[in-house]
Amino acid sequence: MVPPLVIEDFSMQQKYLWSSLSRKRHYPQFRIQTTVLFLICLLIAQLAIAQIETVANDKGKRIGLNLGYSQQDRPPFNDEDYAHITRSIKIQLAQKVWKKDRQALEILIEPSVYYVNHQLLNLFFIKPDKPNFEAQRALFTQNRSYEEYALNLGLSYSYNLTYDLLAYGLVSIGPMTATADTERQKKGFSFSDVLGAGMRYRIENLSFDLRFSLRHVSNANLRSPNNGHNSAGVELGFSYHL
């Protein structure tokens, strides 16, 4: 008969052996996980270094494209006399003219095309003392489409929140022409005034743009009528850093 102490000692040796073998089987998996984690960290570091170098070598020039949608019946406007909806395509040319720490100023040139839907909602906006007021009411209460072509020159102030993300505000003004009359504005020459604020996210040489903008169109009382059109909306776009 084998003494109980020998049996117990043999059992403990078996448990130790199985435990050792089990630990050894986990070693390859641990090495794979460590290698993958190291490669991910290395890739992130390389991308961060490339991003910093791209920003450091930035010449301050951008060219981009923005698409926009705006309406008159949005705060802070919401005039009940008329409906005015625009869809815009805007080319953006930017040149940085000042930079200090996280702050920067850019000069903007923005050629734009606006596709407009306009309708007079309050026919009494056209007074009976105007010539052919009934014909004007019949015409302008229809939902009509026309185009506006604008060339805005502006200034943008930006502040970098991180290397990749910045917030900005802009103001711009420029000449424009409209292809149709409305009850509020004569066709032809006018001015396009834009006030905007947004955020831009940069990935190497590409920036992606989200902007909220307010726009006013009028002709500075050069011709009548000159009640003007207002709209508020959003723009989405991208730009390439040259």
trRosetta pair geometry for C-beta under 8 A, 3 or more apart (Angstrom, degrees):
i j d omega theta_ij theta_ji phi_ij phi_ji
2 6 5.3 -105 173 74 99 128
2 7 5.8 110 115 -53 119 96
3 6 4.9 94 67 1 86 102
3 7 7.4 -156 97 -4 47 85
4 7 5.6 -56 -150 37 39 112
4 8 6.1 37 155 -20 72 106
5 8 5.8 -55 -147 38 30 110
5 9 6.3 30 153 -20 64 107
6 9 5.7 -56 -148 36 30 111
6 10 6.3 30 154 -19 65 106
7 10 5.8 -57 -149 36 29 110
7 11 6.4 31 152 -21 64 106
8 11 5.7 -53 -149 34 32 114
8 12 6.5 32 153 -19 64 104
9 12 5.8 -54 -151 35 32 111
9 13 6.5 34 151 -20 64 104
10 13 5.6 -54 -151 34 33 113
10 14 6.6 37 150 -22 65 102
11 14 5.7 -51 -152 31 33 113
11 15 6.6 33 152 -18 65 103
12 15 5.7 -51 -149 35 35 112
12 16 6.4 35 152 -20 66 106
13 16 5.7 -54 -148 36 32 112
13 17 6.3 35 153 -22 65 106
14 17 5.7 -56 -149 34 30 111
14 18 6.4 25 156 -14 66 106
15 18 6.0 -57 -148 39 30 107
15 19 6.2 31 154 -21 64 109
16 19 5.7 -55 -147 37 29 113
16 20 6.3 31 154 -21 64 106
17 20 5.8 -55 -150 34 30 111
17 21 6.4 27 154 -16 65 106
18 21 5.7 -54 -146 38 33 110
18 22 6.2 36 154 -23 65 105
19 22 5.7 -54 -149 33 30 113
19 23 6.5 29 154 -18 64 104
20 23 5.9 -55 -151 35 31 109
20 24 6.5 31 152 -20 64 107
21 24 5.6 -55 -150 35 33 113
21 25 6.6 36 152 -23 65 101
22 25 5.8 -53 -155 29 33 111
22 26 7.1 29 150 -17 63 104
23 26 5.9 -59 -159 32 37 111
23 27 7.3 56 146 -42 64 91
24 27 5.7 -29 -161 -4 43 119
25 28 7.6 -48 -177 23 41 98
25 29 8.0 27 140 0 63 111
26 29 5.5 -64 -160 46 53 112
26 30 5.8 56 146 -27 82 107
27 30 5.7 -58 -147 36 30 113
27 31 6.4 30 157 -21 66 105
28 31 5.6 -55 -150 35 33 112
28 32 6.5 34 154 -20 66 103
29 32 5.7 -52 -149 34 33 112
29 33 6.4 31 154 -17 65 106
30 33 5.9 -56 -149 38 31 110
30 34 6.2 30 154 -18 65 109
31 34 5.7 -57 -147 38 30 111
31 35 6.2 31 155 -21 66 107
32 35 5.8 -56 -147 36 29 111
32 36 6.3 27 156 -17 65 107
33 36 5.9 -55 -147 37 29 109
33 37 6.2 28 156 -17 64 109
34 37 5.8 -57 -147 39 29 111
34 38 6.2 31 154 -21 64 107
35 38 5.7 -55 -148 35 30 112
35 39 6.4 28 154 -18 65 106
36 39 5.8 -56 -148 36 30 110
36 40 6.4 32 153 -20 65 105
37 40 5.8 -53 -149 34 31 112
37 41 6.4 30 154 -16 65 106
38 41 5.8 -57 -150 38 30 110
38 42 6.2 31 152 -21 65 108
39 42 5.5 -53 -145 37 32 114
39 43 6.3 35 154 -21 65 104
40 43 5.8 -53 -149 34 30 111
40 44 6.5 30 154 -17 64 105
41 44 5.8 -54 -148 37 31 111
41 45 6.3 32 153 -20 65 107
42 45 5.7 -55 -148 37 31 112
42 46 6.3 31 153 -20 65 106
43 46 5.7 -54 -147 36 31 111
43 47 6.4 30 155 -17 65 105
44 47 5.8 -55 -148 37 31 110
44 48 6.3 31 154 -20 65 107
45 48 5.7 -55 -148 36 31 112
45 49 6.3 30 154 -18 65 105
46 49 5.8 -54 -147 37 31 110
46 50 6.3 31 154 -19 65 106
47 50 5.7 -54 -146 38 31 111
47 51 6.3 33 154 -21 65 105
48 51 5.7 -53 -148 35 30 112
48 52 6.4 30 154 -18 64 105
49 52 5.8 -54 -148 36 32 110
49 53 6.3 29 154 -17 65 107
50 53 5.8 -56 -146 39 31 110
50 54 6.2 34 154 -23 65 106
50 204 6.6 -22 135 -99 107 101
51 54 5.7 -53 -147 33 30 113
51 55 6.4 27 156 -14 64 105
51 163 6.0 97 133 133 117 132
51 164 6.7 -30 -173 -77 142 95
51 202 7.7 130 -154 112 103 100
51 203 7.7 -66 -108 -146 109 43
51 204 6.4 -99 -102 -77 67 57
52 55 5.9 -56 -149 39 30 108
52 56 6.1 30 153 -21 65 110
52 163 6.3 -57 -89 -144 70 149
53 56 5.5 -55 -143 38 31 113
53 57 6.2 15 161 -6 66 111
54 57 6.2 -67 -145 46 25 98
54 58 6.9 55 148 -60 60 86
54 204 5.0 -162 -93 -147 171 59
54 205 6.4 -124 -162 -60 130 67
54 241 7.7 106 168 78 103 145
55 58 5.5 -21 -159 -23 37 120
55 163 6.0 -126 -22 -166 162 94
55 202 7.4 103 -84 111 101 150
58 96 7.7 55 133 10 112 151
58 241 5.9 -56 -132 -178 96 138
59 241 7.7 146 41 170 78 90
59 242 6.3 -64 62 95 123 76
60 95 6.2 55 131 -167 98 54
60 96 3.0 -106 -156 40 112 111
60 97 7.8 143 167 -44 142 33
60 99 7.5 -128 -98 -36 122 128
60 106 7.6 -172 -175 -108 91 91
61 94 7.0 154 -156 88 40 65
61 95 5.7 -4 -104 -106 72 70
61 96 7.5 -107 -53 10 39 83
61 241 7.0 119 79 -162 57 57
61 242 4.1 -39 95 52 114 113
62 92 7.0 -14 115 117 105 101
62 93 7.4 165 88 -154 63 33
62 94 4.2 3 53 55 103 109
62 106 7.9 -12 26 -147 117 145
62 207 6.9 -29 -134 28 137 131
62 239 4.3 34 176 158 117 131
62 240 6.7 153 -153 74 68 38
62 241 5.5 -35 -96 -97 81 57
62 242 6.9 -167 -89 1 25 86
63 91 7.6 -15 -169 -176 84 92
63 92 7.0 155 -159 87 38 63
63 93 5.7 -2 -109 -105 75 67
63 94 7.7 -164 -72 24 35 74
63 239 6.3 168 85 -156 26 87
63 240 5.7 -18 62 56 79 89
63 242 6.6 57 -1 -42 99 113
64 91 7.4 153 85 -163 45 50
64 92 4.2 -15 65 60 93 110
64 94 7.5 9 11 1 108 111
64 207 7.3 -59 -88 68 140 98
64 209 7.0 81 162 -6 155 138
64 237 5.6 92 154 152 116 118
64 238 5.7 -153 -147 106 105 41
64 239 2.7 -60 -67 -93 127 82
64 240 6.6 162 -80 8 72 60
65 89 7.4 -20 -166 -169 96 82
65 90 7.1 145 -160 81 49 55
65 91 6.1 -26 -101 -106 68 56
65 92 7.0 -157 -69 15 19 89
65 237 5.6 -160 99 -149 47 104
65 238 6.6 5 53 55 78 71
65 239 7.6 163 14 -84 48 61
66 88 7.6 5 109 108 91 104
66 89 7.8 154 84 -160 55 37
66 90 4.3 -18 63 66 99 108
66 92 5.9 62 -12 -30 108 121
66 209 6.4 -58 -99 86 104 135
66 211 7.1 -13 -145 29 139 131
66 235 4.6 19 177 175 119 122
66 236 6.9 158 -153 82 72 29
66 237 3.2 -61 -98 -59 66 145
67 87 7.9 -9 -174 -176 85 83
67 88 7.0 161 -159 85 42 63
67 89 6.2 -11 -106 -104 70 62
67 90 7.6 -173 -76 23 25 82
67 235 6.7 160 80 -153 35 72
67 236 5.7 -18 60 63 88 81
67 237 6.4 155 12 -77 61 82
68 86 7.4 6 109 112 103 97
68 87 7.1 166 88 -157 60 41
68 88 4.0 -2 56 53 106 108
68 89 8.0 -157 23 -63 79 24
68 90 6.5 34 -6 -5 116 120
68 211 7.9 -47 -100 76 108 107
68 213 7.0 -30 -139 39 140 132
68 233 5.7 101 175 113 97 127
68 234 6.8 -172 -143 98 74 39
68 235 3.9 -32 -90 -95 96 87
68 236 7.7 164 -83 19 50 57
69 85 7.9 -11 -168 -172 80 90
69 86 7.4 171 -149 91 38 58
69 87 5.6 -5 -103 -107 73 72
69 88 7.6 -158 -65 19 32 78
69 233 5.2 -153 100 -166 47 131
69 234 6.4 -1 56 56 82 76
70 74 7.6 -113 -167 29 70 139
70 85 7.3 169 90 -153 50 49
70 86 5.0 -2 57 56 94 97
70 88 7.4 18 7 -7 105 115
70 213 7.0 -71 -84 79 134 94
70 215 6.4 75 128 23 171 120
70 231 3.9 90 134 152 121 116
70 232 5.8 179 -155 87 101 19
70 233 2.5 -114 -91 -18 74 133
70 234 7.6 162 -79 15 73 42
71 74 5.1 103 78 -18 94 110
71 83 7.8 -34 -160 -164 95 76
71 84 7.0 138 -161 84 50 60
71 85 5.2 -12 -105 -104 78 75
71 86 7.9 -170 -75 22 36 67
71 231 6.1 171 92 -147 9 91
71 232 6.8 -32 65 59 60 68
71 233 6.4 114 7 -76 58 100
72 77 5.5 -96 -173 115 64 142
72 78 7.4 151 139 -81 67 24
72 79 6.2 -51 159 40 116 93
72 82 6.6 -1 90 97 164 84
72 83 6.5 176 47 -154 118 33
72 84 3.8 68 -28 49 127 99
72 85 7.5 -96 1 -60 82 47
72 229 6.9 -89 -89 -170 123 82
72 230 5.7 99 -131 82 88 73
72 231 5.3 -62 -74 -93 60 68
72 232 7.8 102 -123 13 22 75
73 77 7.2 -104 -97 94 19 99
73 78 5.2 61 -152 -119 54 62
73 79 7.6 -108 -89 47 65 50
73 83 6.6 -27 -24 -120 118 73
74 77 6.4 42 67 43 56 97
74 78 6.5 -156 49 -62 9 83
74 231 7.6 50 38 -166 110 54
74 232 4.2 -125 90 66 118 115
74 233 7.2 125 39 -68 158 58
75 78 6.2 -6 -77 -23 48 120
75 232 6.8 -50 83 48 40 169
76 214 7.5 -4 32 -114 98 136
76 232 7.1 122 20 -63 57 146
77 230 4.4 177 -114 113 141 131
77 231 7.2 -54 9 -92 161 19
77 232 6.0 -175 6 -16 111 109
79 82 6.3 8 103 40 111 77
79 230 7.0 107 -5 46 122 118
80 121 6.5 -104 162 90 59 137
80 122 6.6 73 119 -41 81 122
81 120 7.1 -35 158 -152 77 71
81 121 6.1 161 166 56 24 92
81 122 4.4 -68 -132 28 65 122
81 125 5.0 91 -160 -78 119 137
82 118 6.9 -1 175 -168 118 84
82 119 6.5 169 -159 88 75 47
82 120 5.3 -42 -105 -113 94 45
82 121 5.6 -177 -97 8 29 89
82 122 7.3 -83 -50 23 60 85
82 125 7.5 -12 -49 -22 98 170
82 182 7.7 73 -151 172 153 130
82 183 7.3 -168 -86 55 134 114
82 184 6.7 -91 -14 -25 164 134
83 117 7.5 -28 122 118 101 91
83 118 7.0 165 90 -151 65 38
83 119 4.6 6 52 55 104 96
83 121 5.9 92 -20 -46 87 114
83 143 7.7 -24 76 -113 126 91
84 116 7.0 -23 -163 -162 80 102
84 117 7.5 164 -150 86 34 58
84 118 5.2 12 -110 -111 75 81
84 229 5.2 179 -154 -158 161 112
84 230 7.4 116 68 63 144 47
84 231 5.9 -115 111 -76 109 103
85 116 7.1 146 80 -156 51 52
85 117 4.5 -3 57 56 102 102
85 118 7.8 -160 29 -69 62 47
85 231 7.8 125 -121 -125 25 128
86 114 4.7 -22 -160 -167 121 108
86 115 6.7 138 -157 68 61 47
86 116 5.2 -20 -99 -98 82 72
86 117 7.8 -164 -73 24 39 66
86 148 7.6 -33 -128 30 126 123
86 215 7.7 -50 44 65 153 148
86 231 5.6 19 16 -159 117 175
86 233 7.2 -127 66 -12 92 156
87 114 7.3 141 70 -158 38 57
87 115 4.7 -20 62 59 92 104
88 112 5.7 -7 -169 -172 115 111
88 113 6.7 160 -151 83 64 49
88 114 4.8 -23 -96 -101 92 71
88 115 7.3 -170 -78 18 40 70
88 235 7.4 -43 72 -104 116 106
89 112 6.9 162 84 -153 48 62
89 113 5.0 1 54 54 95 98
90 110 5.4 0 -173 -173 109 105
90 111 7.4 163 -152 86 58 44
90 112 4.3 -11 -105 -105 84 96
90 113 7.9 -160 -72 28 51 57
90 235 7.1 -23 33 -142 135 138
90 237 7.3 -65 71 -83 99 148
91 110 6.8 168 79 -150 54 52
91 111 5.0 5 50 59 108 92
91 112 7.5 -154 25 -74 64 52
92 108 6.6 -39 -157 -154 88 103
92 109 7.8 140 -159 77 41 52
92 110 5.4 -5 -104 -105 65 89
92 237 6.9 92 1 145 134 155
92 239 6.0 -68 83 -92 120 120
93 108 7.1 133 76 -161 56 51
93 109 4.3 -15 63 61 110 98
93 110 7.4 -162 27 -71 71 45
94 106 4.7 2 -169 177 106 134
94 107 7.1 156 -152 78 55 48
94 108 5.4 -16 -99 -101 81 71
94 109 7.9 -163 -70 25 39 66
94 156 7.1 -30 -132 30 121 137
94 239 7.1 12 19 -162 124 156
95 106 6.4 148 72 -158 35 78
95 107 5.1 -12 60 55 93 97
96 99 6.2 20 169 -49 126 109
96 104 5.6 -39 -141 -176 112 121
96 105 7.1 118 -156 80 63 48
96 106 5.2 -46 -93 -96 54 81
97 105 5.4 -50 62 97 89 99
97 106 6.8 138 7 -120 82 27
97 107 5.6 59 -25 -18 126 99
98 103 8.0 -20 120 121 96 92
98 104 6.5 163 91 -154 62 51
98 105 4.2 26 48 35 104 109
99 103 7.0 165 -151 92 47 57
99 104 4.5 -4 -104 -105 79 90
99 105 7.7 -140 -63 24 50 65
100 103 5.2 -7 65 62 80 101
100 104 7.8 170 24 -77 54 51
102 159 5.6 48 128 -163 104 68
102 160 4.1 -125 -158 48 91 94
102 161 8.0 103 -173 -52 135 21
103 157 7.3 -17 -164 -171 94 88
103 158 7.2 154 -154 84 48 54
103 159 5.7 -16 -98 -101 68 73
103 160 7.8 -123 -58 8 28 81
104 157 7.6 160 84 -154 47 47
104 158 5.0 -13 60 59 93 99
104 160 7.7 59 -3 -31 108 96
105 155 6.5 -15 -167 -170 100 97
105 156 7.0 150 -157 80 50 53
105 157 5.8 -19 -101 -100 73 66
105 158 7.8 178 -82 19 27 76
106 155 7.2 155 81 -158 51 49
106 156 4.4 -10 58 58 100 104
106 158 7.0 31 -4 -5 109 115
107 153 7.7 -15 -175 -170 91 84
107 154 7.6 154 -162 86 49 44
107 155 6.3 -28 -106 -101 54 66
107 156 8.0 -162 -72 20 9 82
108 152 7.3 -4 114 112 105 96
108 153 7.1 154 86 -161 66 38
108 154 4.2 -15 61 66 113 91
108 155 6.9 -156 14 -69 92 16
108 156 5.6 75 -35 -19 121 109
108 170 6.5 24 -1 -153 152 135
108 172 6.0 -71 82 -87 121 130
109 151 7.6 -11 -170 -174 85 84
109 152 7.5 161 -156 87 39 56
109 153 5.9 -9 -105 -106 68 69
110 150 7.8 4 107 109 89 99
110 151 7.5 160 83 -158 51 40
110 152 4.4 -12 62 62 101 102
110 153 7.9 -172 23 -74 75 27
110 154 6.8 2 4 13 116 115
110 172 6.4 36 27 167 125 167
110 174 7.7 -169 63 4 83 151
110 194 8.0 -45 69 38 149 156
111 150 7.5 165 -154 92 41 55
111 151 5.3 -10 -103 -109 69 77
111 152 8.0 -170 -72 25 24 67
112 148 8.0 3 110 107 96 91
112 149 7.5 166 88 -155 57 42
112 150 4.6 -9 60 63 102 97
112 151 7.6 -177 21 -79 74 32
112 152 6.6 19 0 2 120 107
112 192 7.5 -143 59 134 130 166
113 147 6.5 -22 -169 -166 91 111
113 148 7.4 152 -160 81 44 55
113 149 5.9 -12 -106 -105 70 70
113 150 7.9 -178 -79 24 26 73
114 147 6.7 145 79 -162 58 58
114 148 4.0 -5 56 56 111 103
114 149 7.8 -151 23 -66 76 29
114 150 6.9 36 -10 -1 110 113
115 145 7.2 -4 179 -166 83 104
115 147 6.0 -26 -103 -105 55 78
116 145 6.7 154 85 -153 57 54
116 146 5.4 -19 63 66 107 71
116 147 6.8 167 14 -99 90 23
116 148 6.0 61 -27 -11 126 103
116 178 7.8 -15 19 -139 151 107
117 143 6.2 2 -174 -177 101 95
117 144 7.4 159 -152 82 54 36
117 145 5.5 -25 -96 -95 68 77
118 143 7.7 160 79 -153 32 51
118 144 5.7 -28 65 66 82 86
118 145 7.8 150 18 -94 73 29
118 146 7.2 -25 15 25 116 101
118 182 5.2 -67 142 -105 152 132
118 229 7.5 -72 -111 -112 125 138
119 140 7.7 137 -156 162 42 60
119 141 6.8 43 -172 -167 85 35
119 142 6.7 -116 -121 110 92 27
119 143 4.5 -31 -73 -98 126 62
119 144 6.9 144 -80 15 66 70
120 123 6.5 93 129 -91 117 53
120 125 6.2 -136 -158 46 114 132
120 126 7.4 13 -168 -22 159 108
120 137 7.5 -117 96 -141 146 54
120 140 4.1 48 -5 133 133 100
120 141 4.9 -71 73 -84 98 54
120 182 7.5 158 -55 -174 95 91
120 183 5.0 52 -82 6 131 142
121 141 7.7 112 -94 -132 19 80
122 125 4.8 96 95 -32 97 100
123 126 6.5 -48 -180 34 57 99
123 137 4.6 57 -160 -150 107 112
123 141 5.5 -14 -87 -73 100 129
124 127 7.8 42 179 -90 60 49
125 183 6.0 89 106 139 122 143
126 130 5.9 -88 -176 42 84 144
126 133 5.2 162 143 -156 107 90
126 136 5.1 -176 -150 105 156 120
126 137 5.2 -150 59 -72 139 82
126 140 7.0 131 -43 48 136 139
126 183 5.7 -96 -66 -144 103 127
127 130 5.4 111 69 -15 76 98
127 133 6.6 -94 92 -120 39 142
128 133 5.3 -159 -126 63 36 165
129 133 7.5 77 46 -52 24 141
130 133 4.5 111 69 -81 90 98
130 136 6.7 -36 110 26 130 154
132 135 4.4 -35 175 40 100 117
132 136 5.8 108 114 -25 86 93
133 136 5.5 -56 -147 39 34 113
133 137 6.2 38 154 -23 67 103
134 137 5.7 -49 -148 33 31 112
134 138 6.5 31 153 -18 63 105
135 138 5.7 -54 -148 37 32 112
135 139 6.3 29 154 -17 65 108
136 139 5.7 -57 -145 39 31 109
136 140 5.8 7 168 -3 69 115
136 183 6.7 109 167 -104 109 96
137 140 6.6 -65 -131 46 22 94
137 141 5.9 19 171 -19 63 116
138 141 6.7 -58 -138 34 17 106
138 142 7.7 25 154 -27 51 101
139 142 6.4 -63 -177 17 34 111
139 144 8.0 19 166 -52 75 142
140 144 7.6 -69 -132 2 45 132
140 182 6.4 102 -134 -162 111 60
140 183 4.3 76 -163 -44 164 108
144 180 6.6 -142 143 140 128 158
144 182 7.8 -175 67 -99 128 86
146 178 6.3 59 127 -180 130 88
146 179 4.6 -164 -171 70 103 93
146 180 3.6 -130 -88 15 154 120
146 187 7.7 -100 178 -111 157 114
147 178 7.4 176 94 -147 44 54
147 179 5.0 39 52 6 78 128
148 176 5.5 20 177 171 100 126
148 177 7.1 174 -151 86 60 39
148 178 4.9 -22 -100 -98 85 76
148 179 7.5 -136 -73 1 42 80
148 192 7.4 128 155 -81 130 127
148 217 7.2 -74 -137 -115 157 151
149 176 6.2 168 85 -155 45 75
149 177 5.4 -6 55 54 94 86
150 174 5.8 110 176 89 90 111
150 175 7.2 -180 -145 100 63 40
150 176 3.6 -24 -96 -96 81 112
150 192 4.1 -2 -134 6 141 158
151 174 4.8 -130 95 164 54 137
151 175 6.0 3 51 61 94 78
151 176 7.2 174 16 -80 59 64
152 172 4.1 66 166 145 118 124
152 173 6.4 163 -143 90 85 7
152 174 3.7 -149 -101 7 40 129
152 192 5.9 -87 -75 93 104 113
152 194 6.0 2 -137 16 158 126
153 172 6.2 177 86 -154 26 92
153 173 6.9 -29 58 67 73 58
153 174 5.4 122 5 -80 70 107
154 170 5.4 60 147 175 135 105
154 171 5.7 -173 -151 96 104 41
154 172 2.5 -61 -67 -87 124 94
154 173 7.1 122 -83 8 82 50
154 174 8.0 -78 -41 -32 83 107
154 194 6.9 -58 -79 70 145 107
155 170 6.7 178 90 -147 41 72
155 171 6.2 -3 55 57 83 82
155 172 7.4 166 15 -79 49 70
156 168 5.4 18 179 176 105 127
156 169 7.1 173 -150 89 64 37
156 170 4.0 -24 -99 -95 82 102
157 168 6.4 167 87 -152 45 76
157 169 5.6 -5 57 58 93 84
157 170 7.5 177 20 -81 61 52
158 166 4.8 35 178 157 114 132
158 167 6.9 163 -152 86 69 38
158 168 3.8 -29 -97 -94 83 104
158 200 7.4 -34 -132 30 135 123
159 166 6.2 165 81 -159 36 87
159 167 5.6 -14 59 61 90 86
159 168 7.3 170 16 -82 62 55
160 163 7.1 24 -177 -101 127 21
160 165 7.4 117 -160 85 63 47
160 166 4.7 -48 -99 -95 52 98
161 165 4.7 -37 61 100 110 99
161 166 6.2 174 6 -105 78 34
161 167 6.1 68 -38 -11 112 95
162 165 4.8 45 40 36 96 92
163 202 7.8 -100 136 68 65 115
164 201 5.9 20 151 -159 93 73
164 202 5.2 -148 -153 58 60 77
164 203 7.2 31 -144 -73 112 54
165 199 6.6 -3 -168 -176 92 108
165 200 7.4 162 -149 84 48 48
165 201 5.3 -12 -100 -105 77 75
165 202 7.6 -155 -66 17 34 77
166 199 6.9 169 88 -153 44 63
166 200 5.3 -10 60 58 92 92
166 202 7.7 33 2 -14 100 109
167 197 7.7 9 180 -177 91 90
167 198 7.5 -171 -151 103 59 33
167 199 5.3 -32 -101 -99 65 80
168 197 7.0 -176 96 -148 50 54
168 198 6.0 -13 61 63 87 71
168 199 7.4 151 17 -97 77 30
168 200 6.5 16 3 -2 123 110
169 196 6.9 169 -156 94 53 54
169 197 4.7 -16 -104 -101 78 84
170 194 7.4 -1 110 115 101 102
170 195 7.5 173 90 -154 58 38
170 196 4.8 -4 57 61 96 98
170 197 7.5 -179 19 -76 68 41
171 194 7.1 164 -154 91 40 63
171 195 5.5 -3 -107 -108 78 70
171 196 7.8 -179 -76 25 37 69
172 193 7.6 170 91 -153 53 42
172 194 4.7 -2 59 58 93 105
172 196 7.9 -2 11 10 101 109
173 191 6.3 1 -171 -180 96 111
173 192 7.0 164 -152 85 48 54
173 193 5.1 -4 -106 -106 88 71
173 194 7.4 -170 -74 23 44 70
174 191 7.1 160 84 -154 25 71
174 192 5.6 -18 64 57 76 96
175 189 6.7 -35 -162 -151 102 90
175 190 7.8 138 -159 80 57 37
175 191 6.4 -53 -104 -105 42 61
175 192 7.5 36 126 14 9 89
176 189 7.6 133 80 -152 45 45
176 190 5.4 -30 72 72 93 82
176 191 6.7 117 20 -138 92 14
176 192 4.3 72 -24 -28 136 112
176 217 6.9 -68 66 -132 143 107
177 187 7.9 45 179 172 74 71
177 188 5.8 -41 -146 -166 89 32
177 189 5.8 -29 -98 -85 81 45
177 190 7.2 142 -101 21 30 76
178 185 6.8 60 34 124 162 121
178 187 4.9 -121 94 -137 92 65
178 188 6.7 -30 52 18 74 23
178 190 6.3 21 -10 9 107 125
178 217 7.7 85 -55 172 128 144
179 187 6.3 -24 140 -152 11 123
180 187 5.2 -142 119 -88 7 127
181 185 7.3 -172 -155 93 54 57
181 186 5.9 -23 -118 -137 91 43
181 187 4.7 -82 -60 -22 59 97
182 185 5.1 30 50 45 101 82
182 229 7.3 64 54 -65 155 118
183 225 7.0 7 157 42 44 155
183 227 7.9 -8 116 35 71 136
184 225 5.8 -111 -165 111 25 129
184 227 3.9 -87 -153 66 91 112
184 228 6.3 -72 155 47 114 22
184 229 6.2 124 96 -64 135 75
185 190 6.7 6 -169 -87 122 149
185 217 6.6 16 -116 115 161 107
185 218 7.2 -126 -110 -115 112 50
185 219 7.2 135 -151 -15 90 106
185 225 6.4 -86 -73 89 23 89
185 226 6.9 61 -112 -119 65 39
185 227 6.8 -108 -55 54 71 72
185 228 6.2 77 -77 -101 113 24
185 229 6.0 -59 -20 -25 144 98
186 190 7.9 160 70 -66 73 106
186 219 6.7 -33 50 -6 100 155
186 223 4.6 -65 39 113 154 127
186 224 7.0 82 -38 91 126 23
186 225 6.5 153 -38 46 83 55
186 226 7.4 -32 6 -72 97 69
188 223 7.6 41 70 26 123 161
189 219 6.4 96 108 -130 73 112
189 222 7.2 -38 97 84 111 148
190 217 5.4 49 135 -180 141 90
190 218 6.2 -171 -164 115 108 14
190 219 4.3 -82 -114 -76 74 81
191 217 7.1 172 82 -148 49 52
191 218 6.2 -17 53 70 92 60
191 219 6.6 143 4 -110 80 34
191 220 6.1 57 -1 -29 130 102
192 215 6.7 -19 -168 -163 86 106
192 216 7.9 154 -157 81 41 47
192 217 5.7 -12 -103 -101 65 84
193 215 6.8 149 81 -156 56 54
193 216 4.6 -13 61 61 109 92
193 217 7.5 -171 22 -75 76 36
193 218 7.8 -10 3 26 115 89
194 213 5.8 -14 -165 -170 100 119
194 214 7.2 151 -154 80 50 51
194 215 5.2 -13 -101 -102 75 82
195 213 6.8 153 81 -156 44 66
195 214 4.7 -9 60 58 97 101
195 215 7.9 -169 25 -74 64 41
196 211 5.2 11 -178 -180 125 115
196 212 6.6 164 -152 86 72 46
196 213 3.9 -22 -97 -101 101 87
196 214 7.3 -170 -74 23 55 62
196 235 7.6 -17 -139 21 139 126
197 211 7.1 159 84 -152 28 72
197 212 5.7 -13 63 59 79 93
197 213 7.9 168 21 -81 51 52
198 209 6.2 47 136 -175 144 83
198 210 5.4 -175 -162 96 107 52
198 211 3.3 -60 -63 -100 146 64
198 212 6.3 163 -77 14 81 61
198 235 7.5 -61 -82 63 151 96
199 209 7.8 169 89 -148 44 49
199 210 5.5 0 56 58 83 97
200 207 4.9 13 177 177 110 118
200 208 6.9 160 -156 76 61 40
200 209 5.0 -13 -105 -100 88 73
200 210 7.8 -175 -79 25 45 62
200 239 7.9 -19 -147 30 129 116
201 207 6.7 156 78 -156 36 66
201 208 5.0 -17 60 57 92 94
202 206 7.1 158 -152 89 59 45
202 207 4.6 -28 -95 -98 77 84
202 208 7.9 -175 -79 16 31 67
202 241 7.7 32 -141 -30 119 133
203 206 5.3 -12 65 67 85 96
203 207 7.8 165 22 -87 60 37
203 208 7.6 26 5 -9 101 103
205 240 5.9 25 144 -160 98 73
205 241 4.6 -132 -155 51 71 94
206 238 6.2 -11 -171 -173 97 114
206 239 7.5 153 -156 79 52 43
206 240 6.1 -26 -101 -102 65 64
206 241 7.5 -127 -60 5 21 88
207 238 6.5 158 84 -158 51 62
207 239 4.9 -10 58 57 103 90
207 240 7.9 -164 21 -74 78 20
207 241 6.8 84 -17 -42 105 99
208 237 7.6 172 -156 95 49 42
208 238 5.2 -24 -104 -102 60 85
209 235 7.1 -18 121 113 108 97
209 236 6.9 149 87 -162 72 36
209 237 4.4 -13 59 67 118 85
209 238 6.5 -171 10 -82 89 29
209 239 6.6 54 -29 -8 124 100
210 234 7.3 -18 -169 -170 77 106
210 235 7.6 160 -156 84 34 60
210 236 6.1 -3 -104 -107 66 69
211 234 6.7 148 83 -161 53 58
211 235 4.3 -10 62 56 106 102
211 236 7.9 -167 25 -70 77 30
211 237 7.5 -5 7 20 114 106
212 232 7.7 6 -178 -176 89 88
212 233 7.6 -171 -149 104 58 30
212 234 5.7 -32 -99 -101 60 72
212 235 8.0 -167 -74 18 17 77
213 232 7.4 -179 93 -148 48 51
213 233 6.2 -16 61 66 85 70
213 234 7.4 142 17 -107 80 22
213 235 6.0 31 -3 -11 124 113
214 230 7.6 -15 -172 -167 88 92
214 231 7.6 167 -154 88 48 48
214 232 5.3 -15 -104 -103 72 81
215 230 7.1 156 86 -155 58 47
215 231 5.0 -8 58 60 101 91
215 232 7.7 -178 20 -79 72 36
215 233 7.8 -18 6 25 111 100
216 228 6.0 9 -175 174 88 133
216 229 7.4 164 -153 84 46 50
216 230 5.4 -11 -103 -103 74 76
217 228 5.7 165 83 -157 55 79
217 229 4.6 2 50 52 110 93
217 230 7.8 -157 22 -69 72 35
218 226 5.6 73 -163 -175 95 90
218 227 7.8 -130 -112 100 103 20
218 228 3.7 -36 -77 -92 99 113
218 229 7.9 179 -62 23 65 57
219 222 4.7 -95 146 39 103 98
219 223 5.5 -16 106 37 152 86
219 226 5.3 -108 49 -118 90 109
220 226 7.6 -92 51 -158 16 144
221 224 7.9 14 -151 -73 62 73
221 226 5.2 -163 -91 66 49 168
222 226 7.6 127 36 -88 54 139
223 226 6.7 138 80 -61 53 105
